[in-house]
Amino acid sequence: MSFFISPAFAEGAATAPDTGMFNLLFLVGFGLIFYFFMWRPQAKRAKEHKNLLAGLNKGDEVITAGGVLGKVVNLNDDYVVLEVCEGTQLTFQKTHVSAAVPKGTLKSI
């Protein structure tokens, strides 16, 4: 029904203040929040995991991403062989090792 009503325009209306600085500060603040809450912690976890994989040796006891506990009996660049119980060995991709556990953990379970 606005076909019959003509729009009213104010004369000499004041211009809106410049919001460029506010927008810039908002963008920088958003970038800082993104960096400190998302990117930095993820990079720290990735670095710790890389150091864990680089430091693996035969005899270490580890847990995989699937929750399998085992003792490292053989490893190469891409794969690790875990002994989960006496005489049972499973091969996993090295990247699926999620944590090293203290020695003696397997015997205590």
C-alpha positions in Angstrom: 0.0 0.0 0.0 3.0 2.3 -0.2 2.1 3.1 -3.8 0.1 6.1 -2.8 2.5 7.5 -0.1 5.5 9.4 -1.3 8.7 9.0 0.7 9.7 11.9 3.0 13.3 13.1 3.0 14.8 15.2 5.7 16.4 18.4 4.6 20.0 19.0 5.6 20.4 15.7 7.5 23.6 15.3 9.3 26.0 12.7 7.8 26.9 9.6 9.7 30.2 9.6 11.6 33.1 7.8 9.9 33.1 4.1 11.1 36.2 3.1 9.2 38.4 3.1 12.3 35.8 1.1 14.3 35.6 -1.4 11.5 39.4 -1.7 11.4 39.7 -2.2 15.2 36.9 -4.8 15.0 38.7 -6.7 12.3 42.0 -6.6 14.2 40.3 -7.8 17.4 38.6 -10.6 15.6 42.0 -11.7 14.1 43.6 -11.7 17.5 40.8 -13.8 19.0 41.1 -16.2 16.1 44.9 -16.4 16.6 44.9 -16.9 20.4 41.9 -19.2 20.7 42.2 -21.4 17.6 45.4 -21.3 15.6 48.0 -21.0 18.3 46.8 -24.0 20.5 46.3 -26.2 17.4 49.9 -25.4 16.2 51.2 -26.2 19.7 49.4 -29.6 19.8 50.7 -30.4 16.3 54.2 -29.6 17.3 54.0 -31.7 20.4 52.6 -34.7 18.4 55.4 -34.3 15.8 58.0 -34.4 18.6 56.3 -37.4 20.1 56.5 -39.3 16.8 60.1 -38.3 16.2 61.1 -39.5 19.7 59.5 -43.0 19.5 62.0 -45.9 20.1 61.7 -49.6 20.5 60.5 -50.5 23.9 58.3 -47.4 24.4 54.7 -48.0 25.6 52.1 -46.0 23.7 48.4 -45.6 23.2 46.9 -45.3 19.7 44.0 -43.0 18.6 41.7 -46.0 18.8 42.7 -46.7 22.4 45.0 -49.7 21.8 47.9 -50.0 24.3 51.0 -51.6 23.2 54.8 -51.8 23.3 56.8 -50.6 20.2 58.7 -53.6 18.8 59.5 -52.2 15.3 59.1 -48.9 13.6 60.1 -47.2 10.3 59.2 -43.8 8.7 55.5 -44.5 8.2 54.5 -47.5 10.4 54.9 -48.8 13.9 54.5 -52.4 15.1 53.0 -52.7 18.6 53.0 -55.8 20.7 49.6 -55.7 22.5 50.1 -59.0 24.3 52.7 -61.7 24.3 52.9 -63.0 20.7 50.4 -60.6 19.2 51.7 -57.8 17.1 49.6 -55.1 15.3 50.8 -52.7 12.7 49.6 -49.1 12.8 50.4 -45.9 10.9 52.8 -43.9 12.9 50.4 -40.9 12.9 47.8 -42.9 14.9 50.0 -43.0 18.0 48.4 -40.4 20.2 50.4 -40.6 23.5 53.3 -42.3 25.2 52.5 -43.9 28.6 54.9 -44.5 31.4 56.9 -47.8 31.2 55.3 -50.6 33.1 51.8 -49.5 32.3 51.1 -52.7 30.3 52.2 -55.0 33.1 50.1 -53.2 35.7 46.9 -53.6 33.7 
